[in-house]
Amino acid sequence: MKKIIPDQEGDFYLSPEGYRVFTEQYHLRRGYCCKSGCRHCPYGYDKNKD
């Protein structure tokens, strides 16, 4: 079961299209890579290579 991380200021911003883009700050607090190819992934995952 995944734990729920409450949002804090600086965890995300809205893209011009209206999507939530999670920042490196959020990913580090979450503590693991979801392997979705996130724009600000601090874990070095590249969905084009995996």
C-alpha positions as CSV (number, residue, x, y, z in Angstrom):
1,M,0.0,0.0,0.0
2,K,1.4,3.4,-1.0
3,K,1.5,6.1,1.6
4,I,-0.3,9.4,0.9
5,I,2.0,12.4,0.8
6,P,0.1,15.7,1.6
7,D,1.0,18.5,-0.8
8,Q,3.3,21.3,0.4
9,E,4.1,24.6,-1.2
10,G,6.6,24.0,-4.0
11,D,5.6,20.4,-4.6
12,F,4.1,21.1,-8.0
13,Y,3.2,23.8,-10.6
14,L,0.6,23.9,-13.3
15,S,1.8,23.5,-16.9
16,P,0.4,25.8,-19.6
17,E,-2.0,22.9,-20.5
18,G,-3.3,22.8,-16.9
19,Y,-1.5,19.6,-15.7
20,R,0.2,19.3,-12.3
21,V,3.9,18.9,-12.7
22,F,5.6,17.5,-9.6
23,T,8.9,19.0,-8.7
24,E,12.1,17.3,-7.5
25,Q,11.2,18.4,-3.9
26,Y,8.0,16.3,-4.1
27,H,9.7,13.2,-5.6
28,L,12.4,13.3,-2.9
29,R,9.8,13.5,-0.1
30,R,7.9,10.6,-1.7
31,G,11.1,8.5,-1.6
32,Y,11.0,6.3,-4.7
33,C,10.8,6.4,-8.4
34,C,7.4,5.6,-10.0
35,K,9.0,4.9,-13.4
36,S,6.6,7.2,-15.3
37,G,9.2,9.4,-16.8
38,C,8.5,12.4,-14.7
39,R,10.0,15.7,-15.9
40,H,11.8,16.4,-12.6
41,C,12.8,12.9,-11.6
42,P,15.8,13.1,-9.2
43,Y,16.4,9.3,-9.5
44,G,17.7,9.4,-13.0
45,Y,15.0,7.2,-14.6
46,D,14.7,7.6,-18.4
47,K,11.6,5.8,-19.8
48,N,13.2,5.9,-23.3
49,K,16.1,3.7,-22.1
50,D,14.1,1.2,-19.9
